[in-house]
Amino acid sequence: MSVSVFEHPFLRALLGDDAVAASFTAAADLAAMLRFEAALAQAEAEAGVIPAPAAEAIARAAEQLVIDPAELAAAVARDGVVIPEFVRRLRAAVGEPYAGFVHKGSTSQDVTDTSLFLRLKAASQILLARLDAVVAGFDRLSAEAGARTLTGRTRMQRARPITLAHKIAGWRDPLVRQKARLPALADDLFRLQLGGAVGNRAELGEAARQVADGVAARLGLGPAPRATHVERDSIAAFGHWCTLVAGSLGKFGADIALMAQNEVGEVSIAGGGGSSAMPEKNNPVGAEILVALARFCAALQGGLDQALVHENERSGAAWTLEWMILPQQVVAAGAATRTALALTDALRFPEAS
C-alpha cells in the first residue's frame, strides 16, 4: 500500500488513470498558471490597464519560464499557497521595467482556481469520450447477445425471467444521463476566476469587466460577471458528478461479479485475474475494482461537501480540503471509465441453451 494508490508504481495500473491524472501534475498546474498570467497581462493591455510592451514581456516570459516544482516546496510550506513564490519567479523572468505589472489586480486564489478549472475541463473531455465508448460497448453487447434469457433477481432472490438486454439497459442508461448532466455543470464551473484581493475586482477599476472577459476569452473559459472565491457549489457538484459516474459503473461491476460466480455462470471474463493459491480461478478483478472505486468516490464526496463552508471572503482550510479530495475523485472516475471499457470488451456470454 501507499499514501496514494493513484501514484503507486504498480497499484496505479490497477486503480489509477494516467491520462486523467496528467491534469493534476505539478507541471500541468504550473503551465496553466503561466497561461493565466499571460492572458491577464494581454487583457489588461487591451483595456489600457498596463502598457502593451509590459504585456508582451510578461507573455514572452510566461512562455519561456521553466520552474522546477521541487524548488517551490519551501515557499509553499511557508505561505500555504504556491502563488507568491510563483509570481516572484515570473517577475524575475520579466525583469525591469515591467516586472511590477505581473499579476496586477489578481490574487493567489484567482490563479489557483483558474488553473484548476482549465485542468478539470481537459479531464472532463477524457471522461466524456470514455463514457461514449462504454455506452457504445453496451450497445454492442446488447445487439450481440441481448435476446438471451437470464434469471431476474430481486433482493438477491430468484424472481422472473428477464433478457440480457434488460440488464444492459440498467448499466447503459445511467451513463447517458451522466453525459447529459455535464454541460450544465460545465457552464457553472469552467469559468474564469478573477476577483483580486477580496473578490470585488476593485484593483482593476472601471476596466474590471473588460479585463475579465478578455482573460476568459483567451483561456477558452466562460465569462464570469464576478468572482466566486467562496461559492464552491459548482466544485462540489463536479465532484458529485464524478461520484455518479463511478457509482453507475460500480453497479455494473457488482452485477458482473455476481453473474460471473461459478454457480451462476451467466458471464465469463476473458483474461480475468489469477490466484496465487488456486491457479484454476478467474477472479472478476475489473468488476471488483469498479465497486471499490464507486464506494471510494462516495466516501470522498462527504468531505468535498465540507469544503462548501468558506469563512468570509476566503478560507484557507476549506480551500485546502478541496485540493486534497477533488483530484482523487476525478482520477477515480477516470479509472472507473477505463476499467469499464476494458471489462465490456472482455465479457463473454454463454450461448442460449
VENTA-V962255 format. One record per run of one state. SS is the DSSP state (@ for helix, = for strand, . for the rest). FROM is the first residue (numbers start at 1). LEN is the number of residues. If there is no record, write none. Layout:
BEGIN
ss->SS from->FROM len->LEN
ss->SS from->FROM len->LEN
END
This chain:
BEGIN
ss->. from->1 len->10
ss->@ from->11 len->5
ss->. from->16 len->2
ss->@ from->18 len->7
ss->. from->25 len->1
ss->@ from->26 len->21
ss->. from->47 len->5
ss->@ from->52 len->13
ss->. from->65 len->4
ss->@ from->69 len->11
ss->. from->80 len->3
ss->@ from->83 len->12
ss->. from->95 len->4
ss->@ from->99 len->3
ss->. from->102 len->6
ss->@ from->108 len->38
ss->. from->146 len->3
ss->= from->149 len->6
ss->. from->155 len->2
ss->= from->157 len->7
ss->@ from->164 len->26
ss->. from->190 len->1
ss->= from->191 len->1
ss->. from->192 len->10
ss->@ from->202 len->18
ss->. from->220 len->2
ss->= from->222 len->1
ss->. from->223 len->10
ss->@ from->233 len->27
ss->. from->260 len->8
ss->= from->268 len->2
ss->. from->270 len->3
ss->= from->273 len->1
ss->. from->274 len->9
ss->= from->283 len->1
ss->. from->284 len->1
ss->@ from->285 len->22
ss->. from->307 len->9
ss->@ from->316 len->31
ss->= from->347 len->2
ss->. from->349 len->5
END
